[in-house]
Protein backbone atom coordinates (compact mmCIF):
# COMPACT_ATOMS: atom_id res chain seq x y z
CA UNK A 1 0.00 0.00 0.00
CA UNK A 2 2.79 2.43 0.92
CA UNK A 3 4.57 2.20 -2.41
CA UNK A 4 1.30 2.58 -4.35
CA UNK A 5 0.50 5.73 -2.45
CA UNK A 6 3.91 7.14 -3.16
CA UNK A 7 3.57 6.44 -6.81
CA UNK A 8 0.18 8.07 -7.05
CA UNK A 9 1.20 11.09 -5.04
CA UNK A 10 4.33 11.65 -7.07
CA UNK A 11 2.39 11.15 -10.31
CA UNK A 12 -0.22 13.73 -9.25
CA UNK A 13 2.42 16.33 -8.50
CA UNK A 14 4.20 15.52 -11.79
CA UNK A 15 0.89 15.86 -13.69
CA UNK A 16 0.30 19.32 -12.20
CA UNK A 17 3.85 20.40 -13.04
CA UNK A 18 3.42 19.02 -16.54
CA UNK A 19 0.30 21.16 -17.07
CA UNK A 20 2.19 24.33 -16.12
CA UNK A 21 5.24 23.30 -18.12
CA UNK A 22 3.17 22.60 -21.23
CA UNK A 23 1.68 26.11 -21.04
CA UNK A 24 5.20 27.53 -20.89
CA UNK A 25 6.29 25.41 -23.85
CA UNK A 26 3.22 26.49 -25.85
CA UNK A 27 4.13 30.14 -25.24
CA UNK A 28 7.69 29.48 -26.40
CA UNK A 29 6.37 27.78 -29.54
CA UNK A 30 4.19 30.80 -30.36
CA UNK A 31 7.17 33.15 -29.95
CA UNK A 32 9.30 30.87 -32.12
CA UNK A 33 6.67 30.75 -34.88
CA UNK A 34 6.32 34.55 -34.82
CA UNK A 35 10.09 34.99 -35.09
CA UNK A 36 10.36 32.49 -37.93
CA UNK A 37 7.48 34.12 -39.82
CA UNK A 38 9.06 37.57 -39.48
CA UNK A 39 12.28 36.16 -40.85
CA UNK A 40 10.42 34.56 -43.74
CA UNK A 41 8.56 37.82 -44.47
CA UNK A 42 11.85 39.65 -44.62
CA UNK A 43 13.41 37.06 -46.90
CA UNK A 44 10.58 36.97 -49.41
CA UNK A 45 10.11 40.76 -49.38
CA UNK A 46 13.79 41.25 -49.90
CA UNK A 47 14.13 39.08 -53.01
CA UNK A 48 11.74 40.89 -55.44
CA UNK A 49 13.18 44.33 -54.63
CA UNK A 50 16.67 43.06 -55.08
CA UNK A 51 15.73 41.41 -58.36
CA UNK A 52 13.97 44.55 -59.65
CA UNK A 53 16.94 46.82 -59.00
CA UNK A 54 19.45 44.44 -60.51
CA UNK A 55 17.39 42.64 -63.14
CA UNK A 56 19.89 43.46 -65.87
CA UNK A 57 22.64 41.67 -63.93
CA UNK A 58 20.64 38.53 -62.94
CA UNK A 59 19.12 35.73 -64.94
CA UNK A 60 16.05 33.55 -64.01
CA UNK A 61 18.22 30.63 -62.89
CA UNK A 62 20.07 32.83 -60.39
CA UNK A 63 16.75 34.26 -59.12
CA UNK A 64 15.45 30.75 -58.39
CA UNK A 65 18.72 29.82 -56.70
CA UNK A 66 18.58 32.88 -54.44
CA UNK A 67 14.99 32.14 -53.39
CA UNK A 68 15.87 28.48 -52.73
CA UNK A 69 18.69 29.53 -50.44
CA UNK A 70 16.34 31.71 -48.39
CA UNK A 71 13.72 28.95 -48.19
CA UNK A 72 16.35 26.41 -47.09
CA UNK A 73 17.58 28.81 -44.42
CA UNK A 74 14.02 29.29 -43.14
CA UNK A 75 13.45 25.52 -43.00
CA UNK A 76 16.70 25.03 -41.11
CA UNK A 77 15.67 27.71 -38.60
CA UNK A 78 12.28 26.04 -38.11
CA UNK A 79 13.89 22.61 -37.64
CA UNK A 80 16.40 24.00 -35.14
CA UNK A 81 13.63 25.75 -33.20
CA UNK A 82 11.58 22.57 -33.02
CA UNK A 83 14.54 20.59 -31.69
CA UNK A 84 15.27 23.23 -29.05
CA UNK A 85 11.60 23.30 -28.00
CA UNK A 86 11.46 19.49 -27.76
CA UNK A 87 14.57 19.51 -25.58
CA UNK A 88 13.15 22.27 -23.37
CA UNK A 89 9.85 20.42 -23.03
CA UNK A 90 11.63 17.24 -21.89
CA UNK A 91 13.65 19.21 -19.33
CA UNK A 92 10.57 21.05 -18.04
CA UNK A 93 8.51 17.88 -17.77
CA UNK A 94 11.27 16.06 -15.91
CA UNK A 95 12.24 13.60 -18.65
CA UNK A 96 15.78 12.26 -18.87
CA UNK A 97 16.67 13.32 -15.31
CA UNK A 98 19.03 10.36 -15.07
CA UNK A 99 21.43 9.66 -17.90
CA UNK A 100 20.84 5.95 -18.57
CA UNK A 101 23.50 5.88 -21.29
CA UNK A 102 26.27 5.73 -18.67
CA UNK A 103 28.22 2.45 -18.78
CA UNK A 104 27.78 1.68 -15.06
CA UNK A 105 23.96 1.90 -15.04
CA UNK A 106 22.29 -1.40 -14.09
CA UNK A 107 20.19 -2.92 -16.88
CA UNK A 108 17.17 -3.19 -14.55
CA UNK A 109 17.35 0.55 -13.87
CA UNK A 110 17.47 1.29 -17.61
CA UNK A 111 14.44 -0.93 -18.13
CA UNK A 112 12.47 0.69 -15.30
CA UNK A 113 13.24 4.22 -16.51
CA UNK A 114 12.01 3.59 -20.05
CA UNK A 115 9.07 5.78 -20.99
CA UNK A 116 5.70 4.16 -21.62
CA UNK A 117 2.94 5.37 -23.91
CA UNK A 118 -0.25 6.58 -22.24
CA UNK A 119 -2.83 3.76 -22.46
CA UNK A 120 -5.41 6.04 -24.12
CA UNK A 121 -2.98 7.90 -26.34
CA UNK A 122 -2.04 11.59 -26.27
CA UNK A 123 -3.59 13.70 -23.54
CA UNK A 124 -5.46 16.47 -25.35
CA UNK A 125 -5.14 18.92 -22.47
CA UNK A 126 -1.41 18.71 -21.75
CA UNK A 127 -0.07 17.22 -24.98
CA UNK A 128 1.75 14.51 -22.99
CA UNK A 129 2.06 11.17 -24.76
CA UNK A 130 4.25 9.21 -22.32
CA UNK A 131 4.28 8.07 -18.71
CA UNK A 132 7.55 8.70 -16.90
CA UNK A 133 8.86 6.32 -14.22
CA UNK A 134 8.63 7.81 -10.74
CA UNK A 135 12.00 8.25 -9.00
CA UNK A 136 13.34 11.05 -6.81
CA UNK A 137 15.09 13.92 -8.61
CA UNK A 138 18.08 13.63 -6.26
CA UNK A 139 18.76 10.10 -7.50
CA UNK A 140 20.92 11.73 -10.18
CA UNK A 141 23.44 12.65 -7.47
CA UNK A 142 23.55 9.05 -6.20
CA UNK A 143 23.51 7.19 -9.50
CA UNK A 144 26.22 4.72 -8.46
CA UNK A 145 24.33 3.73 -5.29
CA UNK A 146 21.05 3.59 -7.21
CA UNK A 147 22.60 1.33 -9.83
CA UNK A 148 23.93 -0.89 -7.02
CA UNK A 149 20.41 -1.04 -5.57
CA UNK A 150 19.03 -2.09 -8.96
CA UNK A 151 21.70 -4.75 -9.54
CA UNK A 152 19.95 -8.00 -8.55
CA UNK A 153 18.77 -11.30 -10.00
CA UNK A 154 15.40 -10.92 -11.71
CA UNK A 155 12.75 -13.20 -10.11
CA UNK A 156 15.25 -14.13 -7.39
CA UNK A 157 15.54 -13.02 -3.75
CA UNK A 158 16.22 -9.35 -3.20
CA UNK A 159 19.65 -8.61 -1.69
CA UNK A 160 19.95 -7.76 2.00
CA UNK A 161 20.32 -4.08 1.19
CA UNK A 162 17.66 -2.31 3.26
CA UNK A 163 20.37 0.00 4.67
CA UNK A 164 21.38 0.98 1.12
CA UNK A 165 17.74 1.73 0.27
CA UNK A 166 17.33 3.87 3.39
CA UNK A 167 20.57 5.73 2.64
CA UNK A 168 19.21 6.59 -0.81
CA UNK A 169 15.92 7.79 0.70
CA UNK A 170 17.69 10.02 3.21
CA UNK A 171 19.74 11.48 0.36
CA UNK A 172 16.53 12.55 -1.37
CA UNK A 173 16.34 9.62 -3.80
CA UNK A 174 12.67 9.07 -3.02
CA UNK A 175 10.60 7.34 -4.20
CA UNK A 176 12.91 4.46 -5.08
CA UNK A 177 12.34 2.54 -8.32
CA UNK A 178 10.36 -0.68 -8.23
CA UNK A 179 12.27 -3.96 -8.42
CA UNK A 180 11.51 -7.41 -9.85
CA UNK A 181 12.74 -9.54 -6.95
CA UNK A 182 11.17 -11.20 -3.91
CA UNK A 183 11.57 -9.40 -0.60
CA UNK A 184 13.15 -11.46 2.14
CA UNK A 185 10.77 -13.22 4.51
CA UNK A 186 10.85 -15.73 7.32
CA UNK A 187 11.62 -19.36 6.57
CA UNK A 188 8.35 -20.42 8.22
CA UNK A 189 4.80 -19.11 8.18
CA UNK A 190 4.54 -17.49 11.61
CA UNK A 191 1.22 -17.31 13.41
CA UNK A 192 0.33 -13.76 14.38
CA UNK A 193 -1.51 -12.99 17.59
CA UNK A 194 -5.09 -11.84 17.02
CA UNK A 195 -6.13 -8.22 17.24
CA UNK A 196 -6.40 -6.50 19.74
CA UNK A 197 -4.18 -8.88 21.76
CA UNK A 198 -1.36 -8.13 19.31
CA UNK A 199 -1.29 -4.46 20.37
CA UNK A 200 0.45 -5.17 23.68
CA UNK A 201 2.09 -8.54 23.09
CA UNK A 202 5.84 -8.92 22.92
CA UNK A 203 7.10 -9.64 19.42
CA UNK A 204 9.53 -12.52 19.01
CA UNK A 205 12.69 -11.82 17.05
CA UNK A 206 11.91 -14.15 14.14
CA UNK A 207 8.71 -12.22 13.43
CA UNK A 208 10.91 -9.54 11.85
CA UNK A 209 10.86 -10.70 8.26
CA UNK A 210 13.68 -8.39 7.27
CA UNK A 211 17.21 -8.59 8.59
CA UNK A 212 18.85 -7.49 11.82
CA UNK A 213 22.03 -6.67 9.90
CA UNK A 214 23.26 -3.15 10.45
CA UNK A 215 21.70 -2.80 13.92
CA UNK A 216 23.58 -2.73 17.20
CA UNK A 217 20.88 -4.89 18.78
CA UNK A 218 20.07 -8.30 17.33
CA UNK A 219 16.79 -8.81 19.18
CA UNK A 220 13.87 -7.03 20.85
CA UNK A 221 15.07 -7.85 24.37
CA UNK A 222 18.07 -5.64 23.67
CA UNK A 223 15.98 -2.89 22.06
CA UNK A 224 13.48 -2.78 24.92
CA UNK A 225 16.22 -1.46 27.24
CA UNK A 226 17.54 1.20 24.85
CA UNK A 227 16.99 4.94 24.48
CA UNK A 228 16.96 5.30 20.70
CA UNK A 229 15.62 8.87 20.64
CA UNK A 230 13.72 11.33 22.80
CA UNK A 231 10.47 9.67 21.71
CA UNK A 232 11.77 6.11 22.01
CA UNK A 233 13.01 5.44 25.52
CA UNK A 234 12.32 1.73 26.11
CA UNK A 235 9.56 2.11 23.52
CA UNK A 236 9.86 -1.56 22.46
CA UNK A 237 8.97 -2.67 25.99
CA UNK A 238 5.23 -2.68 25.22
CA UNK A 239 4.46 -4.82 28.26
CA UNK A 240 6.25 -2.42 30.62
CA UNK A 241 6.59 1.37 30.81
CA UNK A 242 5.40 1.88 27.23
CA UNK A 243 2.01 0.48 28.27
CA UNK A 244 1.38 3.59 30.39
CA UNK A 245 1.79 6.18 27.65
CA UNK A 246 -1.20 8.42 26.88
CA UNK A 247 -3.24 6.97 29.75
CA UNK A 248 -1.06 8.08 32.69
CA UNK A 249 0.69 11.42 32.95
CA UNK A 250 4.24 11.90 34.23
CA UNK A 251 4.06 15.70 34.04
CA UNK A 252 2.03 18.65 32.85
CA UNK A 253 3.32 18.24 29.28
CA UNK A 254 1.85 14.73 29.01
CA UNK A 255 -1.76 15.09 27.82
CA UNK A 256 -4.16 12.20 28.37
CA UNK A 257 -5.52 10.70 25.18
CA UNK A 258 -9.19 10.75 26.15
CA UNK A 259 -8.95 14.41 27.15
CA UNK A 260 -7.57 15.33 23.71
CA UNK A 261 -10.14 13.23 21.85
CA UNK A 262 -12.88 15.07 23.75
CA UNK A 263 -11.72 18.33 22.15
CA UNK A 264 -12.35 17.10 18.60
CA UNK A 265 -15.38 18.71 16.96
CA UNK A 266 -17.22 16.26 14.72
CA UNK A 267 -15.39 13.29 16.22
CA UNK A 268 -11.99 11.72 15.56
CA UNK A 269 -12.02 8.80 13.09
CA UNK A 270 -8.69 8.75 11.23
CA UNK A 271 -5.31 10.17 12.17
CA UNK A 272 -1.68 10.49 11.13
CA UNK A 273 1.26 10.04 13.53
CA UNK A 274 4.55 11.61 12.42
CA UNK A 275 7.67 9.84 13.71
CA UNK A 276 5.58 7.52 15.86
CA UNK A 277 8.32 5.31 17.29
CA UNK A 278 7.07 1.77 17.92
CA UNK A 279 3.43 2.66 17.18
CA UNK A 280 2.07 3.05 20.70
CA UNK A 281 0.02 6.14 19.84
CA UNK A 282 -1.64 4.23 16.99
CA UNK A 283 -2.23 1.28 19.35
CA UNK A 284 -4.01 3.47 21.90
CA UNK A 285 -6.14 5.00 19.15
CA UNK A 286 -6.97 1.55 17.76
CA UNK A 287 -8.40 0.62 21.15
CA UNK A 288 -10.80 3.54 20.62
CA UNK A 289 -11.73 2.47 17.07
CA UNK A 290 -9.65 5.24 15.49
CA UNK A 291 -7.41 4.31 12.54
CA UNK A 292 -3.95 5.90 12.65
CA UNK A 293 -1.17 5.68 10.05
CA UNK A 294 2.32 5.89 11.56
CA UNK A 295 5.08 7.55 9.54
CA UNK A 296 8.44 5.94 10.28
CA UNK A 297 11.90 4.95 9.04
CA UNK A 298 14.00 2.03 10.27
CA UNK A 299 16.69 4.20 11.88
CA UNK A 300 18.48 2.19 14.61
CA UNK A 301 15.69 -0.41 14.83
CA UNK A 302 13.14 -2.28 12.64
CA UNK A 303 10.29 0.09 13.51
CA UNK A 304 8.18 -0.71 10.45
CA UNK A 305 8.18 -4.47 11.06
CA UNK A 306 7.44 -4.00 14.76
CA UNK A 307 4.49 -1.67 14.09
CA UNK A 308 2.98 -4.01 11.51
CA UNK A 309 3.40 -7.00 13.87
CA UNK A 310 1.14 -5.14 16.30
CA UNK A 311 -1.58 -5.05 13.65
CA UNK A 312 -0.98 -1.36 12.84
CA UNK A 313 -0.18 0.54 9.63
CA UNK A 314 3.40 1.85 9.16
CA UNK A 315 4.14 4.29 6.34
CA UNK A 316 7.81 4.11 5.31
CA UNK A 317 8.96 7.51 4.04
CA UNK A 318 11.09 10.46 5.06
CA UNK A 319 9.76 13.80 6.27
CA UNK A 320 11.14 15.45 3.13
CA UNK A 321 8.60 13.54 1.06
CA UNK A 322 5.26 15.21 0.32
CA UNK A 323 2.65 13.28 2.29
CA UNK A 324 0.91 10.89 -0.15
CA UNK A 325 -2.58 11.88 0.97
CA UNK A 326 -5.24 14.11 -0.47
CA UNK A 327 -6.18 17.47 1.09
CA UNK A 328 -8.25 17.74 4.30
CA UNK A 329 -8.47 13.99 5.00
CA UNK A 330 -7.28 13.55 8.61
CA UNK A 331 -9.21 14.39 11.76
CA UNK A 332 -6.01 14.46 13.83
CA UNK A 333 -2.27 14.80 13.20
CA UNK A 334 0.07 13.85 16.06
CA UNK A 335 3.75 14.80 16.13
CA UNK A 336 6.54 15.19 18.67
CA UNK A 337 10.23 16.08 18.43
CA UNK A 338 10.42 14.03 15.25
CA UNK A 339 8.97 17.17 13.68
CA UNK A 340 12.36 18.83 14.09
CA UNK A 341 13.88 18.93 10.60
CA UNK A 342 16.97 21.00 11.31
CA UNK A 343 17.91 24.63 11.78
CA UNK A 344 16.43 26.07 8.59
CA UNK A 345 13.10 27.78 9.21
CA UNK A 346 11.99 27.20 5.62
CA UNK A 347 12.30 23.42 6.01
CA UNK A 348 9.95 23.50 8.98
CA UNK A 349 7.56 25.78 7.06
CA UNK A 350 7.31 23.33 4.16
CA UNK A 351 6.55 20.52 6.62
CA UNK A 352 3.98 22.53 8.57
CA UNK A 353 2.15 23.59 5.41
CA UNK A 354 1.92 19.95 4.33
CA UNK A 355 0.55 18.99 7.75
CA UNK A 356 -2.01 21.77 7.41
CA UNK A 357 -2.91 20.52 3.93
CA UNK A 358 -3.82 16.99 5.01
CA UNK A 359 -5.65 18.09 8.19
CA UNK A 360 -9.36 18.85 7.77
CA UNK A 361 -10.88 22.16 8.97
CA UNK A 362 -11.81 21.65 12.61
CA UNK A 363 -9.25 18.85 12.91
CA UNK A 364 -6.68 18.72 15.70
CA UNK A 365 -2.92 19.11 15.50
CA UNK A 366 -1.39 17.56 18.63
CA UNK A 367 2.19 18.70 19.23
CA UNK A 368 3.38 16.27 21.88
CA UNK A 369 6.46 17.13 23.97
CA UNK A 370 8.36 19.00 21.26
CA UNK A 371 11.93 19.55 22.49
CA UNK A 372 12.92 23.22 22.41
CA UNK A 373 16.70 23.32 22.32
CA UNK A 374 16.66 27.07 23.08
CA UNK A 375 14.35 30.07 23.32
CA UNK A 376 15.04 30.96 19.70
CA UNK A 377 13.73 27.60 18.48
CA UNK A 378 10.66 27.89 20.69
CA UNK A 379 10.05 31.40 19.34
CA UNK A 380 10.40 30.29 15.71
CA UNK A 381 7.92 27.45 16.19
CA UNK A 382 5.48 29.64 18.12
CA UNK A 383 5.49 32.38 15.46
CA UNK A 384 5.05 29.79 12.71
CA UNK A 385 2.04 28.22 14.43
CA UNK A 386 0.45 31.63 14.95
CA UNK A 387 0.69 32.32 11.21
CA UNK A 388 -1.73 29.46 10.55
CA UNK A 389 -4.39 30.96 12.79
CA UNK A 390 -5.02 27.75 14.74
CA UNK A 391 -7.15 27.92 17.88
CA UNK A 392 -5.09 27.01 20.97
CA UNK A 393 -7.11 24.43 22.88
CA UNK A 394 -4.12 23.42 25.04
CA UNK A 395 -0.70 25.09 25.30
CA UNK A 396 1.88 24.06 27.91
CA UNK A 397 5.57 24.92 28.11
CA UNK A 398 7.30 22.83 30.76
CA UNK A 399 10.65 21.48 31.83
CA UNK A 400 11.91 17.94 32.20
CA UNK A 401 15.17 16.67 33.64
CA UNK A 402 17.18 14.58 31.21
CA UNK A 403 18.06 11.30 32.91
CA UNK A 404 21.45 11.02 31.18
CA UNK A 405 22.81 14.56 31.59
CA UNK A 406 20.79 15.72 34.60
CA UNK A 407 20.07 19.00 32.83
CA UNK A 408 16.67 20.66 32.70
CA UNK A 409 15.19 20.79 29.19
CA UNK A 410 12.25 22.79 27.81
CA UNK A 411 9.37 21.08 26.01
CA UNK A 412 6.25 22.42 24.30
CA UNK A 413 2.98 20.50 24.17
CA UNK A 414 -0.11 21.86 22.45
CA UNK A 415 -3.44 20.86 20.96
CA UNK A 416 -4.42 23.19 18.12
CA UNK A 417 -7.57 23.29 16.01
CA UNK A 418 -7.37 24.11 12.32
CA UNK A 419 -9.70 26.96 11.31
CA UNK A 420 -12.07 26.96 8.36
CA UNK A 421 -10.68 29.17 5.62
CA UNK A 422 -12.83 30.75 2.94
N, C-alpha and C positions, 0 to 999 in steps of 0.2 A: 504493500500500500504506500509506504513512504516514497519509494522510487517513482511510483506512478504520479504521486502528487507533485514531486519535484519536476518531473517532465512536463506536466500540464502547466504548472505555474511558470516555468521558464518559457514554455511555448507561448503562453498568453502575453508575457512581457515582450517577447521577441516579435509577436504579431503586431502589438501596438507600436513598437519601434519601427517595424517595417512599414506601417501605414504612414507615419510621419516621414520616414526616409523616402518613400515613393513619391510623396508630394514634393519633396526637395528635388528629387531627380527629375520629375516632370517639369518643374520650373527651369532647371538647368537645360533640359531638352528644348524648351520654348526659346530660351535665350540663344542656344546654339543654332536653332533653325533660323531665327531672325538675323543673326550674324552672317550665316551662310547665304541667306537670300540677299542681304545687302551687298555682299561680295559678288554674287552672281549678277545683280542689277548693275553694279559698276562695270563688270567685265563685258556684259552684252551691250551696255550703253557706250562703252568706250570704243568698241570695234567699229561700228558704222561711221562714227565721226572721224576716226583715224583713217578709215578707208576712203572717205569722201575727200579729205584734205590731200591724200597722197595717192589718189586713184591712178595717176599717170605713172607712178613708180611701182605699183603692185599689180599682179595678175590674179585671176580667179583662184588658181591653185594655192597661191600664198594666202589669200583671204580665208579659204577653208582651213588651211593649216593653222592659222592664227586663232581662229574660233575654236578649233579642236583642242588646242593647247589650253585655252581658258576653260573649256568644259572639263577637260581632264583634271585640271587644277581644282576646280570646284568639287568634282567627284572625290578627289583625294582628301579634300578638307572635310567633306561630309563623312567619309569613311573613318577618318582619324577622330572626328568628333564623336561618332557612334562608339568607337572602341573606348575612348576616354570615359564616356558616359556609362558604358557597361561596367568598366572597372570601378568607377565611383559608386555605382549602384551596389555592386558586390561588397565593397568596403562598408558602405552605409548599412546594408542589411546584415552584416556580420558574416558573410561567406568568407571562406578561405582564411579564417583566423589562424589556423595551424597549417604550416607548410608540410603537407604529407609527401612531398617529393624528396624529403631528406632521406639519406641512406639508412639511418638508424631507427626509422619509424617502424614499429611492429606492424605486420600485415593485418592483424585484427583491428588495429586502430585505423588504418587506411580504409578498411572495409566498413567500419562503423561510421566514419566521417563522410562517406560517399553521400551525395545528395540524392533524394528520391522525389520523383514526380508526384505532385498532388493527385490524390485518387480521382478527383472530379475535374482535373485539368486546371487551366489557368484561372486564378482568382480575378474576377472582373473588377473588383474594387481596388485591389492593391497592385495588380499586375504580376504577382508572385506565381511562379510555376513549380517551385521546388520546395520540399521540406528539408530543413537543415538539422543535422544531428545536434542534440543539446549537450554541450559541455561548457564548463566555465571558461570565461575569456582569459583568465590568468593561467590556464593550462599551457599557453604558449611559452611562458617563462619556465615551465617545469616539464618540457617535452621529453627529456631523457627519462625522468621518473615515470611520466605517463606511459611512455612506450614500454618501460619495464613492467608497469602494472598490466598492460595489455598483452604481454608476452606469456602465453599460457597454452596448454593443450586443449584444442576445441573438443567439447563434449567430454572432457576429463574433469578431474577434481581441481577446483581453483587453488592456487598456491596459498600458503599461509602468509598472506601479505596484508592483513588488516591494518598494521601500523603504517605501511606504505600508503594505503588508501587514505588513512586519516591525516597523514602528513600532507598529501596532495590537497585534501579538503581545507586544512588550516592554512595552506598557501594560496587559497582562493580558487583552486581548481575544482569547482563545484557548480553543477553536478558532475559526477564522474561518468564516463561512458559505460554503457551496458557491456556485459561480457557473456560469452557462450561457454560457461563452465559451471560445474555443480559446486555450490557453496559447501564448505565442510560441515558435517553433522556428527552426532554421536554414533557409535558403532551399534547401539541397541536402541529400540524404540522405548523411550522412558515414559512411565506413567506420570502424568501431571496430577497434582492435587486439585480437587474440585474447587470452584469458586463458590463462596467467598473464603473458604479455608486457606486457599493459596495466598491470600493477601498478607497473612502474618505467619506463614510457615517458613522455616529455614530451607534454603535451597541447597541441595547437595552439589558438590563440585562438578560431577559429570553431567549435570543438567545444562551447563554452559556448552552450547554446541560449537562455539568458536574455539579459540586457542588461548591458553594462559601465557603464551610466549610474549615476552616484552613487558610483563608486569613483575613488580617486586614480589608480590604475593602470588602463591600458586593455589590458593583455595580461599573459600569464604570465611573460614575460621580466622585466618590471618587478617582479612579485610575488615572483619567486624570489630577489630581492636584498633583500627587505624583512623587518624584524622587526615582525610584526603583533601579537604578544603574547609572553608568556613561553614559551608552548608552540609558537609558530610563528615561529621565527627561520630564515629561508630554507626554510621547510617546503614550498614549492612546487618547490624544486629537487630533485626526486626522483632525478635522475641524479647528484647531487653529495653534499653532506654529509648530506642526509636519508636517503640510502641506507644510512648506517651506524647509524642508530638501532636500539636493542634488540639489536643483534648485536655492537657494540663499545662499551665503557664509557669515558666521559671522566672519571669520578670515582666515589667510593664510593656516591653516591646513584643512579647509573645501574645498575639491575639488568638482567642479561641475560635475554632472553625464555625461552630454553630452561631456564635455572635455575628461573625462576618456574613454568613449566609442569610441571616435575618435582615441584613441591610439591603439585600438585592431586591429592587423593584421589578415585579413581573416574574420573579423566581429565577433560580440558577439551575440550568439543565446541562450545559456543556461548557468546558473550560480548557484553558491552555496554561501549562506550567513550564516556565522558562528556566532551564538549568535545574531540573527537579531532583537531582541526586539519585537515590535508589527508588524513587517513585512513591514515597510515603504520603505525600500530599494527594496524589491521584488515588491511592488506596483508601484514605479517609473519605474522599469525595465519593468513591465507588460504594462505600457503605451507606451513603445517603442518596444512592441512585443518580449520581451526577457523573457524567462521562468526562474524563480529563485526558488530554494528550500531553505527554511529557517530552519536552525537547531535551536531548542529551547528546553527548559524545562519549566515547570510551576512553577518556583520559584517566590514566592510573588504575582503572578497574573496568570490568565488563558490565557497565551500567545498563546498556540496552538489553542484554540477555537476562540480567537480573530482573529488570522491570517487566519484561514479557513473561518471565517465569511466574510472576505474581498475578498474571492474568490481566495486565495493564498494557497500555499502548505507548511504546517509545517512538519518538520521531528523531531520526539520526541526521542532524544537520547542524552547521555552525550558525552562530548568531549574525554572521555577515551575509547569510542567505536570506533573501526576501521570503517571508513566511508563505508557504504554499497553500494559503487559504483565501477564500473570497472575503470581500469587505463585510464588516458588521455581523460576523457569525458567532462570536463567543459571548457568553453571558459574564464570564469572569476570566481575567488573566492574572496569574500569580507569578511573581518573580522576587528574587532575593539578590544577594551580592553577585550572582552570576550575570546580572544585568550590567555589571561594570565591564566596559569594553575598551578601557584604556584612558589616556589623558586627554584625547582630542574631544572637544565638546561636540563637534559635528558628527562624530561617530555615534555618540549617544543620541543625538537628535534624530539621525536616520532610524535608529532602533526604536525610539519612542514613537515616532510617527507611524512606523509599521505596526507597533502594538495598538496604537489608537485606531489604525485602519481596520484591524480584525476584530476590535471590540465594538459591540453594538451600543447605540445610544441608551443610556440608563444602565449599562453594564458596569461591573466593578473592576478596578485595577488595584490589586493587593500587592503593595510593596512590603516585603516581609524581611525585616532585619537587614536592611541595606547598610553595608559597612561604609562609614564616612571616614576616609583616611585623614581628612583635615577639614577645617571650616570652609575652605575654598571649594572643595568638592561638594560639600553639603549645600553651599550657596548656589553652585551651578545647577545641581539637580533640582533644588527648590524653585529657582527661577524658571527652569525648563518646564516643570510641572505646571506652574502658574500660567504659562503661556497657553496651555491647552484648555484652561478654563474649567478644570474638573472641580466638582464639589468635594470638599474635604469632610468625609464622614468620620474618619479617625486619623489622627496625626500625632505621633509620639516620637520624641527624640530622647534616647536614653543611653546609658553607659553600661558596658559589661567588662568584666575583668578577664583578660585572656589568660587561660590556664597555663600556657607555655611560658609567656614572657612576664606575666603578673601585671602588665600594664592595663590601664583603663582605656577602652575603645568606645567610640561613639557610633551608634546605630540609629537608623531612621526606619520606622514602620508606619505605614499609612494605608488606609482604604479610601480610594477615590472613585467618584462616580462620573462617568463620561456624560457630558451634556448633549442635548439634541441641538444640532446645528442646521440652520435653514439653508 
